[in-house]
Amino acid sequence: MDESEPIGEELTLKALRAELGAGEIRSDVLRALVDLSPQTRLIVDEMILAAGQADRRGHDGGTQNRST
């Protein structure tokens, strides 16, 4: 494990807590994610990663705007 990994994970958790507190992430959705079976969670993990990559590509090209 790289020394920076724990720091990166802590920053990610802080950002997640902030977004949850601000209502940008729904707590019921996060709870549902935690309650998923391991097999289903893997599927959702891959979907989230793919959506994130597509979103970043769209923003990098400047052709898409967030609709939130």
C-alpha positions as CSV (number, residue, x, y, z in Angstrom):
1,M,0.0,0.0,0.0
2,D,1.3,3.4,-1.0
3,E,1.7,5.9,1.9
4,S,-0.7,8.4,0.1
5,E,-3.5,5.9,-0.1
6,P,-4.8,6.3,3.5
7,I,-4.7,10.1,3.1
8,G,-6.6,9.8,-0.2
9,E,-9.2,7.6,1.4
10,E,-9.6,9.9,4.3
11,L,-10.1,12.9,2.0
12,T,-12.7,10.9,0.0
13,L,-14.6,10.0,3.2
14,K,-14.5,13.7,4.2
15,A,-15.9,14.8,0.9
16,L,-18.6,12.1,1.0
17,R,-19.6,13.2,4.5
18,A,-19.8,16.8,3.4
19,E,-21.9,16.0,0.3
20,L,-24.2,13.8,2.5
21,G,-24.5,16.6,5.0
22,A,-25.4,19.1,2.3
23,G,-28.0,16.8,0.9
24,E,-26.1,16.3,-2.4
25,I,-26.0,12.5,-1.8
26,R,-29.2,10.9,-0.5
27,S,-28.8,9.0,2.7
28,D,-31.4,6.4,1.6
29,V,-29.4,5.6,-1.5
30,L,-26.2,5.3,0.4
31,R,-27.9,2.9,2.9
32,A,-29.3,0.8,0.0
33,L,-25.8,0.5,-1.4
34,V,-24.4,-0.7,1.9
35,D,-27.2,-3.2,2.2
36,L,-26.6,-4.8,-1.2
37,S,-25.3,-8.3,-1.5
38,P,-21.6,-8.5,-2.4
39,Q,-22.4,-9.7,-5.9
40,T,-24.9,-6.9,-6.6
41,R,-22.5,-4.4,-5.1
42,L,-19.9,-5.4,-7.6
43,I,-22.3,-4.7,-10.5
44,V,-23.2,-1.3,-9.0
45,D,-19.5,-0.5,-8.4
46,E,-18.8,-1.1,-12.1
47,M,-21.8,1.0,-13.2
48,I,-20.7,3.9,-10.9
49,L,-17.1,3.7,-12.2
50,A,-18.3,3.7,-15.9
51,A,-20.7,6.6,-15.2
52,G,-17.9,8.6,-13.6
53,Q,-15.6,8.0,-16.5
54,A,-18.3,9.0,-19.0
55,D,-19.0,12.1,-17.0
56,R,-15.4,13.1,-16.9
57,R,-15.0,12.5,-20.6
58,G,-18.0,14.7,-21.3
59,H,-16.7,17.5,-19.1
60,D,-13.2,17.3,-20.6
61,G,-14.7,17.8,-24.0
62,G,-16.8,20.6,-22.8
63,T,-19.9,19.3,-24.6
64,Q,-22.0,18.3,-21.6
65,N,-23.2,20.2,-18.6
66,R,-24.4,18.8,-15.3
67,S,-28.1,19.1,-14.9
68,T,-28.2,19.3,-11.1
